[in-house]
Amino acid sequence: MRGGEKVLESFCECFPQADIYTHVLDESAISEIISKHKIFTTFIQKLPQAKRRYQKYLPLMPIALEQLDLRNYDLVISSESGPAKGVITSPETLHICYCHTPMRYVWDMYQDYLENAGRITRLLMPPLIHYLRLWDYASAARVDRFIANSGHVAKRIQKHYRRDATVIYPPVDTAAFTQSATPEDFYLIVGQLVGYKRTDLAVEAFNRMGKPLIIIGDGEQFNQLRTQAKSNVKVMGRQPFSVIRDHYAKCKALIFPGEEDFGIVPLEAMASGRPIIAYRKGGALETVVEGVTGLFFEQQTPEALIQAIEHYEETQQQFIPERIIQHAQSFDKEIFKIKIKQFIEEALAEKQAF
């Protein structure tokens, strides 16, 4: 239940009778809101270890998507950061894609993934990604309307697909978070522990400073980060929402060192009244107000992050929790649902008129 699943939850609340199609379903991991819907899976669900290693079946996903029978729907919404928009719909169907990002590993971050891959993967990636890149571009033509989750992503959609997109920011359940009267003496990172999020540079910065840092999350870098971390850095792994909410409320500030397409985590911290120290690139530029809800560092280096933290500690009195919370509330999920419904109603009316 990460950002993409939270978007799906809001779609479920907008369309309570809708069916859901997905490659793989893990019933133990989804929320009650999602589980109330009728859910269909592709043949990938039946493949070995599909629930744990579904990413390994990426080459089969285009074929699996094209087998889905969506003829009886007048509206199809694909929510994707992968190939979900490649479904085939009838001419009468309105297909709207809510795009979290064009596939990073296929387009602008391909070289990063290639450099960090194992030897066998590096040999297999070029022909596979070439095929996926062609299919991904072609499948974008199957979409009637694109919605991007940020202006940053809208630019990437235009670059890679040559399509315009309307920006509707993802939903944040701001009411689910609480403010602490007395923040404690630690900084916080929350999220997947994967390379592009650059948690490693934060660990290096805090190793040098000796200041307390808590990391909540799991992923391929978990063991590496635990080995890298000194005693002042605590890597907690995956935690329940109650623990995450408590740490949001009590941290001095949230550290956000990666370049994200949007990034819901900073807004969850802001909904708790806590400021953000973020890398000045990507979606953070659309959510963090410098000097009001946080501040930026310019380069993805430990030195730049250390300098930003020192600057924050000199100026932290200027960050007022009530103003930070008020800003976060402008991204609330109720606003998202209103904008989504309005967009879809206008798109349906236009299609019917045509």
C-alpha positions, 0 to 999 in steps of 0.5 A: 500500500504505497502511493500508487495504491493510495491513488487506487483507493481514491478511484475506488471511492469515486467509483464504488461499483468499478471492477479492478484489473491487475496483474497480481493480487496479494489479498493480505496486502491491500486495504479494505476499500480496495478489497470490496471491489471485484478484482480480476488478475492476468495469467501472471498471477498463476506464475511461480512466486508472482506475489513476491517477484512480479517485477521479474515478469515485466517482459510478459506484461504487455501480452498479459494486458492485451488479453484482458476483455474490456469490451463492456466498459464505457470508461477505463482508467489505467493507473500506471508507472509501468505498462498498464495503459497498454490495455485494448479498449473498444472505440466507444470506450473512453480510456483515461490514463493517470500516469505516475511516471513513464517507465523510468527503466525504459526511458530517462533512467535506463542508463542508471538501471543498467549500470547498477544491474548484475552481469546477466541482467546487463546482457539481457537488458538492451534487447528487452528494453528496446522492445519495451520502449517501442511497445510503450510508445505505441501503447500511449496512442491507445490512451484518449486522455492523460493525467499526470501526477505532477508537472514534472511527469507531464513534461516527461509524458510530452517528451517520451510520448509526445502527448499533452497531460493535465496535472492532478496531484495525487491524494493525501489523507491529511486527516490521518496524521497528527502533530506532536507538541514537542518534536524529538531530536532525530531526522527521518527518511521514509520510503523504498530503499532503492538506488534512485531514492539516494538514501545512501547519501543521507546515511553518509551525511549523517555518519559524518555529522553524528546526528540521529537519523531513523530510516523506515522502509524496505527494499534492495538496499536494506542490507547495504544501508544497515552495513553502511550506517553507524550507531547514530543511524537506525534502519528500522525496515518496514513498519506499520502505519501507526509507527510511521505516523508517530515518527512523522509527528516527532521528527525534527525534519524529513530528509528527501534526498532523491529525485521523485516524480511527485513524492507523497511522503513529504506531504505526509510529513507536512500534514504532521507539521514537520518541514522537509529538507529536499533535493531541489529537483523533481516533484519536490519543487511542486510540494515544498515551499522554500522557507515555509514548509522546508528548504532545498539542497542543490546537489546529491552529495553528502556535503550539500545535504550537511550544509542544508541541515546546518542551515535548517538548524540555524533557521528552524524557528521560522518553520511554523507547524500550523502553516506547514499543515495548512499547505499540506491540506491543499493536496487532500484526497477530497480535492483530488476526488473533486478534480478527478470527477470533474475531469472525467465528466468533461471528457465523457461529455466531449466524447459523447458530443463527438 
